[in-house]
Amino acid sequence: MKPRVVVTREVFDETIDFLAQHCEVDANQADAAHTPDALAQKLADKDGVMCALTDRIDAALIARCPRLKAVANIAVGYNNIDVAACSARNIRVTNTPGVLDDSTADLAWALMLATARRVTEVESYIRKGEWTGWRLKQWLGTDVHHATLGIIGMGRIGQAIAKRALGFDMKVLYHNRKPLAAAIERRLNATYVSLDDVLTQSDFVVLQMPYSPETHHLIDAVQLGKMKPTAILINSTRGGVVDDAALIEALKTGVIRAAGLDVFEGEPKLNPGFLELKNVVLVPHIGSSTEATRRAMAMTAATNLVAALSGKKPPNLVNP
Ligand code: DGY
């Protein structure tokens, strides 16, 4: 008997084909949204689930899924899953590290460059037909090259962001749970400093730490107040690490110059305050969204799920 699995949202056909070689698959290629209750009903008689970061796999759901043995998240972040509750039931949890580092770093850089050079603001101006000619003091932006980049969260993606800064001759400061090995610091030309030093000294502050109760609202009004008034904040990790209401106030009142955001508290709902601001670049959680990377993420999750259900150690096991 093949194990029975649910794939909660649409994935690539090749992912379903691969899973179908090993499992009985309940797919959702129509990408129909489901309520937590509908998901629990679907999973009640299943052995595994391949889920998205928008699915909450919490203790209440797990209690309704007596057969569940594996949860494969199609994301590197797994704050949507109660790992402790899964571990208590011996359910294996996996994620997709590695395959999305470069794409996510590219997007963080896209946000840095777009905010610094006001790309979305001027694009809208030119599309409205308002451009009447070149002027010396028109649309002045901020230089990225030779500026100081501060990265909070120096895991794989943070390091990929730092690597790109070498080409822009930037000074790189970082804060992390612990410092990197000296050889990596040398290769990235990056210096470990306190959180306060990142905030007070950087021209660009990029957030790349995982979301958890400890990092909830790590960037609030007090921390924003420590940043330079000319500084730009980039959030390419998770909504919730920033207090969005405090950020809107800081952007409105000139506490910082601008922000580039891929993620939001309570997304896909957006604090409407963002929409009134010109000094913020908003994109809808697309950090890893290139064709090649999303295919790789889905296949990584499928490989993890099959391994977990065949009793092997999955390549990307998250449970301690
Ligand atoms: C992740 O993998 O955690 C990303 O946020 C998905 O884009």
Residues whose N, C-alpha, C, O or C-beta is under 5 A from the ligand:
A	BS01	DGY	I74 A75 V76 G77 T237 H285 G287 S288
